[in-house]
Amino acid sequence: MSPKTFDIANLSDNLADLLSDIQNHVEVTLTRQGVPWAKVLPLSQTEEQPVIPKAGLNRDSMVMSNDFDDPLPDSFWGL
């Protein structure tokens, strides 16, 4: 399908058409007083969605020593 243009001033009147075009993978350009303002591109069918890591996925992969929060020795500070 060919790209379509919608003026944002009339967007509420054309919202159903806009959403239908997006659902049908039509590239839509939003304009403000005839000047291109934003572009809505359909997602590619083959484009992979980003993987969101799950909490606890790498549980126990990091080890912290028991003295982690102990004060550093004076030798560290050069005293």
C-alpha atoms as an extended CHARMM CRD file, in Angstrom:
* protein
*
        79  EXT
         1         1  MET       CA              0.0000000000        0.0000000000        0.0000000000  PROA      1               0.0000000000
         2         2  SER       CA              1.1200000000        3.5510000000       -0.6060000000  PROA      2               0.0000000000
         3         3  PRO       CA              1.9520000000        5.9170000000        2.2840000000  PROA      3               0.0000000000
         4         4  LYS       CA             -0.8450000000        8.0960000000        3.6750000000  PROA      4               0.0000000000
         5         5  THR       CA             -0.8790000000       11.5610000000        5.2700000000  PROA      5               0.0000000000
         6         6  PHE       CA             -3.0160000000       12.8130000000        8.1470000000  PROA      6               0.0000000000
         7         7  ASP       CA             -3.1080000000       16.3810000000        9.4880000000  PROA      7               0.0000000000
         8         8  ILE       CA             -2.9720000000       16.3630000000       13.2870000000  PROA      8               0.0000000000
         9         9  ALA       CA             -5.6020000000       19.1200000000       13.4650000000  PROA      9               0.0000000000
        10        10  ASN       CA             -8.1370000000       16.6340000000       12.0500000000  PROA      10              0.0000000000
        11        11  LEU       CA             -6.7220000000       13.5750000000       13.7390000000  PROA      11              0.0000000000
        12        12  SER       CA             -9.6680000000       12.9810000000       16.0610000000  PROA      12              0.0000000000
        13        13  ASP       CA            -11.9950000000       12.8260000000       13.0470000000  PROA      13              0.0000000000
        14        14  ASN       CA             -9.7040000000       10.3510000000       11.2480000000  PROA      14              0.0000000000
        15        15  LEU       CA             -8.4530000000        8.2710000000       14.1720000000  PROA      15              0.0000000000
        16        16  ALA       CA            -10.2470000000        5.0950000000       13.0780000000  PROA      16              0.0000000000
        17        17  ASP       CA             -8.7530000000        5.3830000000        9.5710000000  PROA      17              0.0000000000
        18        18  LEU       CA             -5.2940000000        6.0890000000       10.9920000000  PROA      18              0.0000000000
        19        19  LEU       CA             -5.3800000000        3.0520000000       13.2750000000  PROA      19              0.0000000000
        20        20  SER       CA             -6.7190000000        0.8760000000       10.4810000000  PROA      20              0.0000000000
        21        21  ASP       CA             -3.8790000000        1.9450000000        8.1880000000  PROA      21              0.0000000000
        22        22  ILE       CA             -1.2990000000        1.2570000000       10.9030000000  PROA      22              0.0000000000
        23        23  GLN       CA             -2.8290000000       -2.1700000000       11.5300000000  PROA      23              0.0000000000
        24        24  ASN       CA             -2.5950000000       -2.8580000000        7.7700000000  PROA      24              0.0000000000
        25        25  HSD       CA              1.1160000000       -1.8900000000        7.7840000000  PROA      25              0.0000000000
        26        26  VAL       CA              0.6970000000        1.3610000000        5.8640000000  PROA      26              0.0000000000
        27        27  GLU       CA              3.3440000000        4.0500000000        6.3880000000  PROA      27              0.0000000000
        28        28  VAL       CA              1.6230000000        7.1650000000        7.7680000000  PROA      28              0.0000000000
        29        29  THR       CA              2.9650000000       10.7360000000        7.8380000000  PROA      29              0.0000000000
        30        30  LEU       CA              1.4410000000       13.1210000000       10.3590000000  PROA      30              0.0000000000
        31        31  THR       CA              1.4850000000       16.7640000000        9.3120000000  PROA      31              0.0000000000
        32        32  ARG       CA              0.9030000000       20.0550000000       11.0830000000  PROA      32              0.0000000000
        33        33  GLN       CA             -0.4790000000       22.7330000000        8.7590000000  PROA      33              0.0000000000
        34        34  GLY       CA              0.8230000000       20.7810000000        5.7720000000  PROA      34              0.0000000000
        35        35  VAL       CA              4.3560000000       20.4060000000        7.1520000000  PROA      35              0.0000000000
        36        36  PRO       CA              5.5270000000       16.8380000000        7.9190000000  PROA      36              0.0000000000
        37        37  TRP       CA              5.6800000000       16.4610000000       11.6960000000  PROA      37              0.0000000000
        38        38  ALA       CA              6.0190000000       12.7340000000       12.4490000000  PROA      38              0.0000000000
        39        39  LYS       CA              6.1290000000        9.4300000000       10.6410000000  PROA      39              0.0000000000
        40        40  VAL       CA              4.4770000000        6.2270000000       11.8360000000  PROA      40              0.0000000000
        41        41  LEU       CA              6.1090000000        3.1780000000       10.3210000000  PROA      41              0.0000000000
        42        42  PRO       CA              4.6410000000       -0.3060000000       10.4950000000  PROA      42              0.0000000000
        43        43  LEU       CA              6.7530000000       -2.8780000000       12.2880000000  PROA      43              0.0000000000
        44        44  SER       CA              8.3520000000       -5.3750000000        9.9830000000  PROA      44              0.0000000000
        45        45  GLN       CA              6.9310000000       -8.8720000000       10.2750000000  PROA      45              0.0000000000
        46        46  THR       CA             10.4660000000      -10.2880000000       10.4760000000  PROA      46              0.0000000000
        47        47  GLU       CA             11.7840000000       -7.6600000000       12.8800000000  PROA      47              0.0000000000
        48        48  GLU       CA             12.5640000000       -9.2240000000       16.2460000000  PROA      48              0.0000000000
        49        49  GLN       CA             11.3060000000       -7.4910000000       19.3560000000  PROA      49              0.0000000000
        50        50  PRO       CA             13.9730000000       -6.6180000000       21.9370000000  PROA      50              0.0000000000
        51        51  VAL       CA             14.5020000000       -9.2310000000       24.6220000000  PROA      51              0.0000000000
        52        52  ILE       CA             13.7450000000       -7.8980000000       28.0820000000  PROA      52              0.0000000000
        53        53  PRO       CA             15.7870000000       -9.7110000000       30.7280000000  PROA      53              0.0000000000
        54        54  LYS       CA             13.8040000000      -11.4170000000       33.4490000000  PROA      54              0.0000000000
        55        55  ALA       CA             14.5950000000      -10.7840000000       37.0950000000  PROA      55              0.0000000000
        56        56  GLY       CA             16.6290000000      -13.5980000000       38.6100000000  PROA      56              0.0000000000
        57        57  LEU       CA             17.7330000000      -14.9680000000       35.2510000000  PROA      57              0.0000000000
        58        58  ASN       CA             21.4260000000      -14.9150000000       36.2370000000  PROA      58              0.0000000000
        59        59  ARG       CA             20.9370000000      -15.6440000000       39.9140000000  PROA      59              0.0000000000
        60        60  ASP       CA             24.1790000000      -16.6850000000       41.7080000000  PROA      60              0.0000000000
        61        61  SER       CA             26.3240000000      -15.5980000000       38.7410000000  PROA      61              0.0000000000
        62        62  MET       CA             28.0020000000      -12.8840000000       40.8420000000  PROA      62              0.0000000000
        63        63  VAL       CA             29.8870000000      -13.6080000000       44.0340000000  PROA      63              0.0000000000
        64        64  MET       CA             30.6860000000      -10.9620000000       46.6470000000  PROA      64              0.0000000000
        65        65  SER       CA             33.2530000000      -11.5420000000       49.3770000000  PROA      65              0.0000000000
        66        66  ASN       CA             32.1260000000      -11.4560000000       52.9980000000  PROA      66              0.0000000000
        67        67  ASP       CA             34.3950000000       -8.4630000000       53.7490000000  PROA      67              0.0000000000
        68        68  PHE       CA             33.0370000000       -6.3440000000       50.8730000000  PROA      68              0.0000000000
        69        69  ASP       CA             31.8380000000       -3.5110000000       53.0900000000  PROA      69              0.0000000000
        70        70  ASP       CA             34.6990000000       -3.6020000000       55.6070000000  PROA      70              0.0000000000
        71        71  PRO       CA             36.7990000000       -0.4280000000       55.8430000000  PROA      71              0.0000000000
        72        72  LEU       CA             39.8370000000       -0.3330000000       53.5780000000  PROA      72              0.0000000000
        73        73  PRO       CA             43.2470000000       -0.6070000000       55.2390000000  PROA      73              0.0000000000
        74        74  ASP       CA             45.3400000000        2.5370000000       55.7420000000  PROA      74              0.0000000000
        75        75  SER       CA             47.8630000000        1.1800000000       53.2040000000  PROA      75              0.0000000000
        76        76  PHE       CA             45.2090000000        1.5400000000       50.4970000000  PROA      76              0.0000000000
        77        77  TRP       CA             44.9160000000        5.2550000000       51.1950000000  PROA      77              0.0000000000
        78        78  GLY       CA             48.7010000000        5.7590000000       51.2600000000  PROA      78              0.0000000000
        79        79  LEU       CA             48.7270000000        6.7430000000       54.9370000000  PROA      79              0.0000000000
